[in-house]
Amino acid sequence: MPDTPEILPLPEAERDEDLASNALDRGIVWLGSKLSILFAVVAIVSTYEIVMRYVFDDPTTWVHETATFIGASLFIFGGLYAFACDKHVRVVLIYDSVSKRAQCWLRILHHLLGLGFSGMMLYAGWTMAHKAVFTPWGALRLETSGSAWNPPFPAYLKVFILVAFAVLTLQLVLHLIRDLRQLRNV
């Protein structure tokens, strides 16, 4: 029987927790490592639905909406996670071909544009979350899905989107401060 190859740890610079540059980023990476188990939960619950539907001819009313809600929440959080460990989308063809100083300026430009975008999304998120949580006359009423089960997942998701953009805004500010300080040293 052939020897199994030894699994080597990732180099220090490739571990997500080492790429986080501040306490908020480290907290997001830590929480993300804990929340990642929910992807397995979604797969298990979805498998349960398939078995119930096609083997026992007894479909559930809760699985699809629950799996969709958990998956959507994880993907929203994934944006914060990617930014926290600097694994967001970047045009590396340009970024990697310029000097360290130009890279710093590109990051600063990114953060400033990101703050503009995030500010607009905060406004839209506030409007969307407010309508999902309150009636037009101000009473508390969570928006529901309208299905047979009718959970308040749409309201929860819209509030989570608002919170995520608030956190992203704070991340952008912290990264902007970091890069402005770094600009003096490159």
C-alpha positions in Angstrom: 0.0 0.0 0.0 1.5 3.4 -1.0 2.4 5.9 1.7 -0.1 8.6 2.1 1.3 12.1 1.5 1.8 14.2 4.5 -0.6 17.2 4.7 1.5 20.3 5.2 0.1 23.5 6.8 -0.4 26.5 4.6 2.4 29.0 4.5 1.8 31.8 7.0 0.8 34.4 4.4 -1.9 32.2 3.0 -3.9 31.6 6.2 -7.0 33.9 6.2 -6.5 34.8 9.9 -3.0 36.1 9.1 -4.3 38.3 6.2 -6.8 40.1 8.5 -5.3 43.5 9.2 -7.3 44.7 12.3 -9.5 43.4 15.1 -12.7 43.7 13.1 -11.3 41.7 10.2 -9.9 39.1 12.6 -13.4 38.8 14.3 -15.0 38.4 10.9 -12.5 35.7 9.8 -13.0 33.9 13.2 -16.8 34.0 12.9 -16.6 32.9 9.3 -14.7 29.8 10.2 -17.5 29.0 12.7 -20.4 29.8 10.3 -18.9 27.7 7.5 -20.4 24.6 9.1 -23.8 26.0 8.1 -23.1 25.1 4.4 -23.0 21.5 5.5 -26.2 22.0 7.5 -27.9 23.4 4.3 -26.7 20.3 2.3 -28.0 17.9 5.0 -31.4 19.7 5.3 -31.7 19.8 1.5 -30.9 16.0 1.3 -33.6 15.5 3.9 -36.1 17.3 1.7 -35.2 15.2 -1.3 -35.6 12.0 0.6 -38.9 13.1 2.1 -40.2 14.3 -1.2 -39.1 11.5 -3.6 -38.9 8.5 -1.3 -41.8 9.1 1.1 -43.9 11.4 -1.0 -44.2 13.7 2.0 -42.5 17.1 1.1 -41.8 19.6 3.8 -43.0 23.2 4.0 -39.9 24.5 5.7 -36.8 23.1 4.1 -36.5 25.2 0.9 -37.1 28.5 2.7 -34.7 27.7 5.5 -32.0 26.5 3.2 -32.4 29.6 1.0 -32.3 31.9 4.0 -29.2 30.3 5.5 -27.4 30.2 2.2 -28.3 33.8 1.4 -27.1 34.9 4.8 -23.8 33.1 4.4 -23.2 34.6 0.9 -23.8 38.1 2.3 -21.4 37.4 5.2 -19.0 36.0 2.6 -18.5 39.4 1.1 -17.3 40.7 4.5 -15.1 37.7 4.9 -13.5 38.1 1.5 -12.7 41.8 2.2 -11.5 41.0 5.7 -8.8 38.7 4.4 -8.1 40.7 1.2 -9.4 38.0 -1.1 -12.0 40.2 -2.9 -12.0 40.7 -6.7 -9.2 42.8 -8.0 -7.8 43.3 -11.5 -4.4 41.6 -10.8 -3.2 42.2 -14.3 -2.9 45.9 -13.5 -2.4 45.7 -9.7 0.5 43.3 -9.8 2.3 45.2 -12.6 2.6 48.5 -10.7 4.9 49.6 -7.9 4.1 49.1 -4.2 3.3 52.9 -4.0 0.9 52.7 -6.9 -0.7 49.6 -5.4 -1.3 51.6 -2.2 -2.9 54.4 -4.2 -5.1 51.9 -6.0 -6.2 50.4 -2.7 -7.0 53.9 -1.4 -9.0 54.7 -4.6 -10.8 51.3 -4.1 -11.7 52.2 -0.5 -13.0 55.7 -1.5 -15.1 54.3 -4.3 -16.2 51.5 -1.9 -17.3 54.0 0.7 -19.4 55.8 -1.9 -21.0 52.5 -2.9 -21.4 51.4 0.6 -23.0 54.7 1.6 -25.6 54.4 -1.1 -26.3 50.8 -0.1 -26.7 51.8 3.5 -29.4 54.2 2.5 -31.1 51.6 0.3 -30.6 48.9 3.0 -32.1 51.2 5.6 -35.2 51.9 3.4 -35.6 48.2 2.6 -35.1 47.0 6.2 -37.4 49.7 7.6 -40.2 48.6 5.2 -39.6 45.0 6.0 -39.8 45.5 9.8 -42.4 48.3 10.2 -45.8 49.0 8.7 -46.4 52.4 7.0 -47.9 53.7 10.2 -44.9 52.6 12.3 -46.1 49.4 14.0 -43.7 46.5 14.3 -44.5 43.9 11.7 -42.0 41.6 10.1 -42.3 40.9 6.4 -43.0 37.2 5.8 -42.5 35.0 2.7 -46.1 34.6 1.9 -45.7 30.8 1.6 -47.7 28.1 3.5 -45.1 28.2 6.2 -44.7 32.0 6.0 -41.6 32.7 8.1 -40.2 36.2 8.6 -37.0 35.3 6.7 -37.3 38.2 4.2 -37.3 40.7 7.1 -34.4 39.0 8.8 -32.4 39.0 5.5 -33.1 42.7 4.8 -32.0 43.6 8.3 -28.9 41.5 7.9 -28.1 43.2 4.5 -28.3 46.6 6.3 -26.0 45.3 9.1 -23.5 43.8 6.6 -23.2 47.1 4.8 -22.7 49.0 8.1 -19.9 46.6 8.9 -18.5 46.9 5.3 -18.5 50.7 5.7 -16.5 50.3 8.9 -14.1 47.9 7.3 -13.6 50.3 4.4 -12.8 53.1 6.8 -10.3 51.0 8.8 -8.6 49.8 5.6 -8.5 53.3 4.2 -6.7 54.5 7.4 -4.3 51.6 7.2 -3.4 52.3 3.6 -3.1 56.1 4.2 -0.6 55.3 7.0 1.2 52.7 4.8 1.5 55.3 1.9 3.9 57.3 4.1 6.2 54.3 4.3 6.3 53.2 0.7 
